[in-house]
Amino acid sequence: MKLSIIIPVYNEVNTIQELFKRVESVPLNKEIIIVDDFSTDGTRDVLKLIKKEKEGQDNYVFLYHEKNKGKGAAIRTAQQHVSGDIVIIQDADLEYNPSEYPNLIEPIVNGDADVVYGSRFAGYPRRVLSFRHTLANYFLTFLSNLFTNINLTDMETCYKVFRTDIFKIIPIRANRFDFEPEITAKVAKMGCRIYEVPISYKGRTLEEGKKINWKDGITALWTIIKYGFFSDIDKENPGYSTLVSMSKINFYNRFLFDFIKPFLGQNILEVGSGIGNISKFLFLKARTLYLTDIEDKYLIRLKSLYAHYPQIKVLKYNLEQNPIDAIEKIDTVVCLNVLEHIKDDDHALNEMHDLLQTGGRLLLLVPAHHILYGSIDKAIGHFRRYEKIELIDKLQKAGFIIEKIRFINLPGVLGWFINSRILNRKAVPNFQVNLVHLIRPWLFIERHIKIPFGLSIFVTARKIDKSVLFQTTSKKVHNIHNGSK
């Protein structure tokens, strides 16, 4: 595996050459990405000499800011240049020891972690420094833990290590040292598996060149609060926002699972697993479970949640393409709120038919009623909504026989119509999502009665050979014809 080392540099003329020696001496396959944040003390001249020495070696990247922007901005600049499998942040001030890289990356290499923090307070030798500074560190770590619900001992550590696929999809907004609480909040909200590894620490005092100050503490405090309440990971994607909102309504996800539970087999494939809102119920039921999606950010979260379960396989799979070899014949396909996102839904239904063994079931949930199609559908990528007769016809042509079909979520119709057709919103407002709890008693009743229309259509369909379906259909037509005589 290749390690990408990001080194933000600002006015470190006395340490930068020694740091290079220490980083280069680490016996790992690596690339070194240096971002000079407009140093004015001669650091930039030293870097240019080093660059000249390394000319022709493609594992060195030298980048320069034309004005001082801060550590976060330097890391953001480096982010797009990373080519390794693992990324580590390295300060240029010799407080942290590069010889500890192998220990830091080990949990990721072993497949146990997505992100690793090097903790200065977990047992290694460290220089004794200012109590007040340490107290501020403890306070910010405590507050960060409070908002993210994780139990780090050292949120402000420089040594943060990431799987590259995760690091590259995180939007970095911070310019200065508020990078630390921002990145912590975001990896926590993504559901990443975070490990801590003890590290040694030779800290500097302010007199010796330490650059963080009380203003950075105030900014960090605000950053913790801001990202504790809000998330801007893919904030322009209403579909992702909807998945996150729905993940908080556990009872509704359980309500959907209760519909499909009686029809589940033992070898299950979930199409479009998203962030795992239904997956968390399926894995308790399945002997073998395939969780699939086409979005890398969702696959990262699913792998983080289920990496230690040997019966669960997380795969990138696109229904608009041919089935992948890694998926064997299965007895159940779960496809909830996915088919409407696929342009060629007839092809997708045929693909799901081919995935199933004969007699296997497709458990399908799609949005109902053409008249409800509006701005929210467009924003979250729906190509269509379905009528019941239309859906039956598509399923039969794909080789399925319908076992059960019904509408669900009657109360949701009015809210969707107002938001999507009248107010032209792109998403259901959060306060309305929270009001779903008010209809909980009705949803309990709805499980036991048949309703004439609803926000969604739920179908269970069984795979039979298409030749058998044709013969069965022909026989029904013949009987109807004779009956009409």
C-alpha positions as CSV (number, residue, x, y, z in Angstrom):
1,M,0.0,0.0,0.0
2,K,1.2,3.5,-0.8
3,L,1.2,6.2,1.9
4,S,0.6,9.8,1.0
5,I,2.2,12.2,3.5
6,I,0.7,15.8,3.5
7,I,3.1,18.3,5.0
8,P,1.6,21.9,5.5
9,V,4.6,24.2,6.0
10,Y,4.7,27.8,7.3
11,N,7.8,29.5,8.5
12,E,9.7,26.4,9.6
13,V,13.2,27.1,8.1
14,N,14.9,25.6,11.2
15,T,13.1,22.3,11.1
16,I,12.1,21.5,7.5
17,Q,15.3,19.8,6.3
18,E,15.5,17.6,9.4
19,L,11.8,16.7,9.0
20,F,12.5,15.6,5.4
21,K,15.3,13.3,6.5
22,R,13.0,11.7,9.1
23,V,10.1,11.2,6.7
24,E,12.3,9.8,4.0
25,S,13.9,7.4,6.3
26,V,10.6,5.6,7.1
27,P,10.7,2.3,5.2
28,L,7.4,2.5,3.4
29,N,6.2,3.0,-0.1
30,K,5.2,6.7,0.0
31,E,4.7,10.0,-1.7
32,I,5.4,13.3,0.0
33,I,3.2,16.3,-0.7
34,I,4.5,19.6,0.6
35,V,2.3,22.8,0.7
36,D,4.2,26.0,1.6
37,D,1.7,28.4,3.0
38,F,3.5,31.5,1.9
39,S,6.5,31.3,4.3
40,T,8.5,34.5,4.7
41,D,11.5,33.3,6.8
42,G,13.4,31.4,4.1
43,T,11.5,28.2,4.3
44,R,10.4,28.5,0.6
45,D,14.0,28.9,-0.5
46,V,14.9,25.7,1.3
47,L,12.0,23.9,-0.3
48,K,13.1,25.0,-3.7
49,L,16.6,23.5,-3.1
50,I,15.0,20.3,-1.9
51,K,12.8,20.2,-5.0
52,K,15.8,20.6,-7.2
53,E,17.5,17.7,-5.5
54,K,14.5,15.5,-6.0
55,E,14.0,16.5,-9.6
56,G,12.8,13.5,-11.7
57,Q,11.4,11.6,-8.7
58,D,7.6,11.4,-9.1
59,N,6.9,10.7,-5.4
60,Y,7.5,14.3,-4.4
61,V,4.9,17.1,-5.0
62,F,5.7,20.7,-4.1
63,L,2.9,23.2,-3.9
64,Y,3.0,26.9,-3.0
65,H,0.4,29.4,-1.8
66,E,0.7,33.0,-2.9
67,K,-0.6,34.2,0.4
68,N,-0.8,32.8,3.9
69,K,-4.1,30.9,4.3
70,G,-3.6,28.5,7.2
71,K,-3.2,24.7,7.8
72,G,-6.7,23.7,6.7
73,A,-6.3,25.6,3.4
74,A,-2.9,23.9,2.8
75,I,-4.5,20.4,3.4
76,R,-7.3,21.3,1.1
77,T,-4.8,22.3,-1.6
78,A,-3.0,18.9,-1.2
79,Q,-6.2,16.9,-1.1
80,Q,-6.6,16.8,-4.9
81,H,-3.0,15.7,-5.4
82,V,-3.1,12.6,-3.2
83,S,-2.5,9.3,-5.1
84,G,-1.7,6.8,-2.3
85,D,-4.0,4.3,-0.6
86,I,-3.6,5.9,2.9
87,V,-3.2,9.6,3.8
88,I,-1.4,11.0,6.9
89,I,-1.1,14.6,8.0
90,Q,2.4,15.6,9.2
91,D,3.3,19.0,10.8
92,A,6.7,20.4,9.9
93,D,7.8,21.3,13.4
94,L,9.3,18.1,14.7
95,E,6.8,17.7,17.5
96,Y,5.7,14.4,16.0
97,N,7.9,11.5,15.0
98,P,7.5,10.0,11.5
99,S,9.1,6.7,12.7
100,E,5.7,5.9,14.2
101,Y,4.0,5.8,10.7
102,P,3.9,1.9,10.7
103,N,2.0,1.8,14.0
104,L,-0.4,4.5,12.8
105,I,-1.3,2.9,9.5
106,E,-1.5,-0.7,10.9
107,P,-5.3,-0.6,11.8
108,I,-6.1,0.5,8.3
109,V,-3.8,-2.0,6.6
110,N,-5.3,-4.8,8.7
111,G,-8.8,-3.7,7.6
112,D,-9.9,-2.7,11.1
113,A,-10.1,1.1,10.7
114,D,-11.0,3.7,8.2
115,V,-9.5,6.6,10.2
116,V,-6.7,6.6,12.8
117,Y,-5.8,9.3,15.3
118,G,-2.4,9.4,17.0
119,S,-3.2,10.2,20.7
120,R,-0.6,12.1,22.7
121,F,-2.5,11.1,25.9
122,A,-2.7,7.4,25.5
123,G,0.5,6.2,27.1
124,Y,3.6,7.1,25.2
125,P,6.4,9.4,26.4
126,R,5.6,13.1,25.9
127,R,7.1,16.4,26.9
128,V,5.5,18.1,29.9
129,L,4.1,21.4,28.8
130,S,1.5,24.1,29.8
131,F,-1.3,22.9,32.0
132,R,-3.7,25.6,30.6
133,H,-3.0,24.5,27.1
134,T,-3.6,20.9,28.0
135,L,-6.8,21.9,29.8
136,A,-8.1,23.7,26.6
137,N,-7.2,20.6,24.6
138,Y,-9.2,18.3,27.0
139,F,-12.1,20.7,26.9
140,L,-12.3,20.9,23.1
141,T,-11.9,17.1,22.8
142,F,-14.7,16.6,25.4
143,L,-17.0,19.0,23.6
144,S,-16.2,17.4,20.2
145,N,-17.0,14.0,21.7
146,L,-20.2,15.3,23.1
147,F,-21.4,16.5,19.7
148,T,-20.1,13.5,17.7
149,N,-20.8,10.8,20.3
150,I,-17.4,9.2,20.0
151,N,-14.8,8.9,22.7
152,L,-11.5,10.3,21.4
153,T,-8.8,11.2,23.9
154,D,-7.0,13.7,21.6
155,M,-9.1,15.4,18.9
156,E,-6.5,18.1,18.3
157,T,-3.7,15.7,17.4
158,C,-1.8,16.4,14.2
159,Y,-1.5,12.7,13.3
160,K,-4.7,11.9,11.5
161,V,-4.6,9.0,9.1
162,F,-7.3,8.2,6.5
163,R,-8.2,5.7,3.9
164,T,-7.8,7.8,0.7
165,D,-11.2,7.0,-0.7
166,I,-12.7,8.6,2.5
167,F,-10.3,11.5,2.6
168,K,-11.0,12.6,-0.9
169,I,-14.8,12.9,-0.6
170,I,-14.7,15.0,2.6
171,P,-15.2,18.7,1.8
172,I,-12.7,20.7,3.8
173,R,-13.9,24.2,4.6
174,A,-11.6,25.2,7.4
175,N,-8.6,27.5,6.7
176,R,-6.7,27.3,9.9
177,F,-6.5,24.9,12.9
178,D,-10.3,24.5,12.9
179,F,-9.5,21.7,10.4
180,E,-9.1,19.4,13.4
181,P,-12.7,19.6,14.8
182,E,-14.2,19.9,11.3
183,I,-12.6,16.7,10.0
184,T,-13.5,14.9,13.3
185,A,-17.1,15.8,13.0
186,K,-17.3,14.7,9.4
187,V,-15.7,11.3,9.8
188,A,-17.9,10.7,12.8
189,K,-21.1,11.6,10.9
190,M,-20.0,9.4,8.0
191,G,-19.9,6.4,10.4
192,C,-16.2,5.7,9.8
193,R,-14.4,3.2,12.1
194,I,-12.0,5.4,14.0
195,Y,-9.1,4.0,16.0
196,E,-6.6,5.7,18.3
197,V,-2.9,4.7,18.5
198,P,-0.6,6.0,21.2
199,I,2.2,8.3,19.9
200,S,5.1,10.2,21.5
201,Y,5.1,14.0,21.5
202,K,7.8,16.6,21.8
203,G,5.7,19.7,21.9
204,R,7.0,23.3,21.6
205,T,6.1,26.4,23.6
206,L,4.9,29.6,22.1
207,E,8.4,31.0,22.5
208,E,9.8,28.1,20.6
209,G,7.5,28.7,17.6
210,K,4.1,27.1,18.4
211,K,1.6,28.9,16.2
212,I,-1.8,28.0,17.7
213,N,-3.4,30.6,20.0
214,W,-6.5,31.4,21.9
215,K,-8.3,32.8,18.8
216,D,-7.9,29.3,17.3
217,G,-9.5,27.9,20.4
218,I,-12.6,30.1,19.9
219,T,-12.8,29.2,16.2
220,A,-12.5,25.5,17.2
221,L,-15.4,25.9,19.7
222,W,-17.6,27.4,17.0
223,T,-16.6,24.7,14.5
224,I,-17.6,21.9,16.9
225,I,-21.0,23.4,17.5
226,K,-21.6,24.2,13.8
227,Y,-20.8,20.7,12.5
228,G,-22.5,19.2,15.5
229,F,-25.8,20.5,14.2
230,F,-25.2,20.7,10.4
231,S,-23.5,18.6,7.8
232,D,-22.2,19.8,4.5
233,I,-21.0,16.4,3.1
234,D,-22.7,16.3,-0.3
235,K,-25.0,19.1,0.9
236,E,-26.0,19.8,-2.7
237,N,-27.4,16.3,-3.0
238,P,-31.1,16.2,-1.8
239,G,-31.1,12.4,-2.1
240,Y,-28.3,12.1,0.4
241,S,-30.0,14.6,2.8
242,T,-33.2,12.5,2.5
243,L,-31.3,9.3,3.4
244,V,-29.7,11.0,6.5
245,S,-33.1,12.4,7.6
246,M,-34.8,9.0,7.2
247,S,-32.0,7.3,9.2
248,K,-33.2,9.3,12.2
249,I,-36.7,7.9,11.9
250,N,-35.9,4.4,13.0
251,F,-39.5,3.4,13.7
252,Y,-40.4,4.1,10.0
253,N,-37.5,2.0,8.8
254,R,-38.8,-0.7,11.1
255,F,-42.3,-0.2,9.7
256,L,-40.9,-0.9,6.1
257,F,-38.9,-3.9,7.3
258,D,-42.0,-5.4,8.9
259,F,-43.6,-5.5,5.5
260,I,-40.8,-7.4,3.9
261,K,-39.8,-9.6,6.8
262,P,-42.3,-12.5,6.2
263,F,-41.0,-12.8,2.6
264,L,-37.3,-12.8,3.2
265,G,-35.2,-15.9,2.4
266,Q,-31.7,-16.6,3.6
267,N,-29.5,-15.4,0.7
268,I,-30.4,-11.8,0.2
269,L,-29.3,-9.0,-2.1
270,E,-30.2,-5.4,-1.3
271,V,-30.1,-3.1,-4.3
272,G,-29.3,0.5,-3.5
273,S,-28.5,0.0,0.2
274,G,-27.6,3.7,0.6
275,I,-26.4,4.4,4.1
276,G,-27.9,1.2,5.5
277,N,-31.3,2.3,6.8
278,I,-32.8,-1.1,6.1
279,S,-29.5,-3.1,6.0
280,K,-29.3,-2.9,9.8
281,F,-32.4,-5.1,10.0
282,L,-31.6,-7.4,7.1
283,F,-28.3,-8.6,8.4
284,L,-30.0,-10.1,11.5
285,K,-32.1,-12.2,9.2
286,A,-29.8,-13.3,6.4
287,R,-27.3,-16.2,6.1
288,T,-25.7,-14.4,3.3
289,L,-26.3,-10.7,2.6
290,Y,-25.1,-8.6,-0.4
291,L,-25.2,-4.9,0.2
292,T,-24.8,-2.9,-3.0
293,D,-24.8,0.6,-4.3
294,I,-23.3,2.7,-7.0
295,E,-22.2,5.6,-4.8
296,D,-18.7,5.4,-3.2
297,K,-19.6,7.4,-0.2
298,Y,-22.4,5.0,0.7
299,L,-20.2,2.0,0.1
300,I,-17.6,3.4,2.5
301,R,-20.2,3.7,5.2
302,L,-21.5,0.2,4.6
303,K,-18.0,-1.3,4.7
304,S,-17.4,0.6,7.9
305,L,-20.5,-0.7,9.6
306,Y,-20.3,-4.3,8.4
307,A,-16.6,-5.1,7.7
308,H,-16.4,-7.6,10.6
309,Y,-19.4,-9.7,9.5
310,P,-18.2,-12.6,7.2
311,Q,-21.7,-13.3,5.9
312,I,-22.0,-9.7,4.6
313,K,-20.5,-8.6,1.3
314,V,-20.5,-4.9,0.3
315,L,-20.2,-4.5,-3.5
316,K,-20.4,-1.7,-6.0
317,Y,-23.2,-2.8,-8.4
318,N,-25.1,-0.9,-11.1
319,L,-28.5,-2.5,-12.1
320,E,-28.2,-0.7,-15.5
321,Q,-25.2,-2.9,-16.3
322,N,-24.8,-6.7,-16.3
323,P,-24.7,-8.6,-13.0
324,I,-21.3,-9.0,-11.4
325,D,-19.7,-12.4,-11.0
326,A,-19.3,-11.9,-7.2
327,I,-23.1,-12.3,-6.7
328,E,-24.3,-15.9,-6.8
329,K,-27.9,-17.0,-7.4
330,I,-30.0,-15.7,-4.4
331,D,-33.5,-16.3,-3.1
332,T,-34.4,-12.7,-2.2
333,V,-33.8,-9.3,-3.9
334,V,-34.8,-6.3,-1.8
335,C,-35.2,-3.1,-3.8
336,L,-36.7,-0.3,-1.8
337,N,-37.1,3.2,-3.3
338,V,-34.5,2.5,-6.0
339,L,-36.3,1.4,-9.2
340,E,-37.6,5.0,-9.8
341,H,-34.0,6.2,-10.0
342,I,-33.1,4.0,-12.9
343,K,-33.8,5.3,-16.4
344,D,-34.4,1.9,-18.0
345,D,-36.5,0.2,-15.3
346,D,-37.5,-2.6,-17.6
347,H,-33.9,-3.6,-18.0
348,A,-33.4,-3.4,-14.2
349,L,-36.3,-5.7,-13.5
350,N,-34.9,-8.2,-16.0
351,E,-31.5,-8.0,-14.2
352,M,-33.1,-8.7,-10.8
353,H,-35.0,-11.6,-12.4
354,D,-31.8,-13.1,-13.6
355,L,-30.1,-12.7,-10.2
356,L,-32.8,-14.7,-8.5
357,Q,-33.0,-18.5,-8.4
358,T,-36.3,-19.9,-9.7
359,G,-38.9,-19.4,-7.0
360,G,-37.0,-16.5,-5.5
361,R,-38.7,-13.3,-4.5
362,L,-38.4,-9.6,-5.4
363,L,-39.5,-7.3,-2.6
364,L,-40.1,-3.9,-4.2
365,L,-41.1,-0.5,-2.9
366,V,-41.7,2.4,-5.4
367,P,-43.3,5.8,-5.2
368,A,-46.9,5.8,-6.2
369,H,-49.2,8.0,-8.5
370,H,-48.1,10.0,-11.5
371,I,-50.1,13.0,-10.2
372,L,-47.7,13.3,-7.2
373,Y,-44.6,13.6,-9.4
374,G,-43.1,17.0,-8.7
375,S,-40.0,19.1,-7.7
376,I,-38.8,16.8,-4.9
377,D,-38.9,13.8,-7.2
378,K,-36.8,15.7,-9.8
379,A,-34.4,16.9,-7.1
380,I,-33.7,13.4,-5.7
381,G,-33.4,11.8,-9.1
382,H,-36.7,10.1,-9.6
383,F,-37.4,9.4,-13.3
384,R,-41.1,8.5,-12.5
385,R,-43.7,7.5,-10.1
386,Y,-45.8,4.4,-10.7
387,E,-49.5,3.4,-11.0
388,K,-50.4,-0.1,-9.7
389,I,-51.5,-1.5,-13.1
390,E,-48.4,-0.2,-14.8
391,L,-46.1,-1.8,-12.2
392,I,-47.9,-5.2,-12.5
393,D,-47.5,-5.1,-16.3
394,K,-43.7,-4.4,-16.0
395,L,-43.1,-7.1,-13.4
396,Q,-45.0,-9.7,-15.5
397,K,-43.1,-8.9,-18.6
398,A,-39.8,-9.3,-16.6
399,G,-40.9,-12.8,-15.6
400,F,-42.4,-12.3,-12.2
401,I,-45.8,-13.4,-10.8
402,I,-47.3,-11.0,-8.3
403,E,-48.0,-12.4,-4.8
404,K,-48.9,-9.3,-3.0
405,I,-49.3,-5.6,-4.0
406,R,-50.6,-2.8,-1.9
407,F,-50.3,0.9,-1.2
408,I,-48.6,2.1,2.0
409,N,-48.3,5.5,3.9
410,L,-51.6,7.2,3.3
411,P,-50.8,10.3,5.4
412,G,-47.7,11.0,3.4
413,V,-49.6,11.8,0.3
414,L,-50.9,15.2,1.4
415,G,-47.5,16.4,2.6
416,W,-45.7,15.2,-0.5
417,F,-48.3,16.9,-2.8
418,I,-48.1,20.2,-0.9
419,N,-44.3,20.3,-0.8
420,S,-43.5,18.9,-4.2
421,R,-46.4,20.1,-6.4
422,I,-47.6,23.3,-4.7
423,L,-44.5,24.7,-2.9
424,N,-42.0,23.3,-5.4
425,R,-39.5,22.3,-2.7
426,K,-36.4,20.1,-3.3
427,A,-36.7,18.2,-0.1
428,V,-39.2,17.7,2.8
429,P,-38.2,20.2,5.5
430,N,-36.6,18.7,8.6
431,F,-39.3,19.9,10.9
432,Q,-41.9,18.0,8.8
433,V,-39.7,14.9,8.8
434,N,-39.7,15.0,12.6
435,L,-43.5,15.2,12.5
436,V,-43.6,11.6,11.0
437,H,-43.6,10.4,14.6
438,L,-47.1,11.8,15.0
439,I,-48.5,9.3,12.4
440,R,-46.9,6.3,14.1
441,P,-50.2,5.0,15.5
442,W,-51.8,5.2,12.0
443,L,-48.9,3.2,10.5
444,F,-49.5,0.5,13.0
445,I,-53.2,0.3,11.9
446,E,-52.2,0.5,8.2
447,R,-50.3,-2.7,8.5
448,H,-53.5,-4.5,9.1
449,I,-55.9,-2.8,6.6
450,K,-55.9,-2.3,2.9
451,I,-55.9,1.4,1.8
452,P,-57.1,2.7,-1.6
453,F,-54.0,4.8,-2.3
454,G,-50.8,5.8,-0.6
455,L,-47.4,7.5,-1.1
456,S,-45.7,4.2,-2.1
457,I,-46.5,0.8,-3.6
458,F,-45.2,-2.3,-2.0
459,V,-44.9,-5.5,-4.0
460,T,-43.8,-9.1,-3.4
461,A,-43.2,-10.9,-6.7
462,R,-41.9,-14.4,-7.3
463,K,-39.6,-15.5,-10.2
464,I,-40.9,-18.1,-12.5
465,D,-39.6,-19.1,-15.9
466,K,-40.8,-16.7,-18.6
467,S,-42.0,-19.7,-20.7
468,V,-44.2,-20.8,-17.8
469,L,-45.5,-17.3,-17.3
470,F,-46.4,-17.1,-21.0
471,Q,-48.2,-20.4,-20.8
472,T,-50.1,-19.3,-17.7
473,T,-51.1,-16.0,-19.2
474,S,-52.2,-17.6,-22.5
475,K,-54.3,-20.1,-20.5
476,K,-56.0,-17.3,-18.6
477,V,-56.7,-15.4,-21.8
478,H,-58.1,-18.6,-23.4
479,N,-60.4,-19.1,-20.4
480,I,-61.5,-15.5,-20.4
481,H,-62.2,-15.8,-24.1
482,N,-64.3,-19.0,-23.7
483,G,-66.1,-17.5,-20.7
484,S,-67.1,-14.5,-22.7
485,K,-68.8,-16.8,-25.2
